[in-house]
Every structure is written in C-alpha cells, then in structure tokens.
Amino acid sequence: MAKTFNITPATMSYHINKLYGLGLIHVEQGEQNKLYLELDKERLTYLLSQIKDDLIK
C-alpha cells in the first residue's frame, strides 16, 4: 500500500496507527501476514459532524 501512495512503509504505518487510534479503521490479520483494513463509515460521519459543529460555534 505504501508503494501505491509513494510513501515509506514507516509513514504508512504511522498514518494507519493514527486512523486506528481514532477508531476510523478496523484491522484484520489475513493469511500470509496480510492485513485487511476497513473504514468505519459511521465513526467517520460522527467525527466529521463533531468537527462541523465545532467550526460553526
């Protein structure tokens, strides 16, 4: 995935960990050390709503 975005694996890992920490993605271990990432759309919608509300205030 890092190659796709033309960034280092360390940078990719950093950002994935940030997204995971915010509850925006779920990570599942697959076969042969593959990781599967899933976006939590409900969590994203909630966080964006909170940001919007904060900006409007």
PENOR-V77842 format. One record per residue. RES is the residue in one small letter. SS is DSSP state (2 for helix, 1 for strand, 0 for the rest). PHI is phi in whole degrees, 0 to 359 (* if undefined). OMEGA is omega as a letter, one per 40 degrees, with the letter a starting at -180 (none if undefined). Layout:
<<RES;SS;PHI;OMEGA> <RES;SS;PHI;OMEGA>>
This chain:
<<m;0;*;i> <a;2;300;i> <k;2;297;i> <t;2;301;a> <f;2;266;i> <n;0;57;i> <i;0;229;a> <t;0;285;i> <p;2;302;i> <a;2;296;i> <t;2;294;i> <m;2;298;i> <s;2;299;i> <y;2;303;a> <h;2;289;i> <i;2;297;i> <n;2;297;i> <k;2;296;i> <l;2;298;i> <y;2;296;i> <g;2;298;i> <l;0;276;a> <g;0;77;a> <l;0;275;i> <i;1;227;i> <h;1;246;a> <v;1;245;i> <e;1;236;i> <q;1;277;i> <g;0;254;i> <e;2;287;i> <q;2;55;i> <n;2;62;i> <k;0;278;i> <l;1;249;i> <y;1;246;a> <l;1;252;i> <e;1;231;i> <l;1;284;i> <d;0;270;a> <k;2;296;i> <e;2;295;i> <r;2;295;i> <l;2;299;i> <t;2;300;i> <y;2;298;a> <l;2;296;i> <l;2;296;i> <s;2;296;i> <q;2;295;i> <i;2;297;i> <k;2;301;a> <d;2;298;i> <d;2;295;a> <l;2;288;a> <i;2;286;a> <k;0;296;none>>
